[in-house]
Amino acid sequence: EINLEELYDHENDPNEWDNIAYKEGNKGIIDEHRKVLLDMLPQLTWREGTPDGYTIDADGNVRSDNFESYY
């Protein structure tokens, strides 16, 4: 079962800091990726809703609940 999905815009975010998988405009891309994965791994499942250990705000921004900043 997949808990957290990830999608990055490598042109604007080559270091993969901003996970855009949960932004509304990217739902179609995620659906396409899921279909490809299911063709390869039919037993794969996804947990619906907010992934365990993460918070997703109204804009689709993903934050780890356990992230600690040392700044």
HELIX and SHEET records of a PDB file:
HELIX    1   1 GLU A   24  ASN A   26  5                                   3    
HELIX    2   2 LYS A   27  MET A   40  1                                  14    
SHEET    1   A 2 TYR A  54  ILE A  56  0                                        
SHEET    2   A 2 VAL A  62  SER A  64 -1                                        
END                                                                             
